[in-house]
């Protein structure tokens, strides 16, 4: 494993831990994540995550929370 690949894996693991906690703190429920990806249209192959919140307001608040913003900049 190259250093770059290892670093990306570590960064993703840190993000996953922090983001999962932030979603739960915002009353969100992770319904599905990961799995195989096929790129269509714009050719973007990103890791899918399906999260459910009880309201639009909860969704926006969770995304804007300090906890989720910390996950976005995870080292």
Secondary structure, DSSP 8 states (H G I E B T S, - for coil): --HHHHHHHHHHHHHHHHHHHHHHHTT-EEEEE-------TTT-----EEEE-SSHHHHHHHHHSHHHHHHHT--
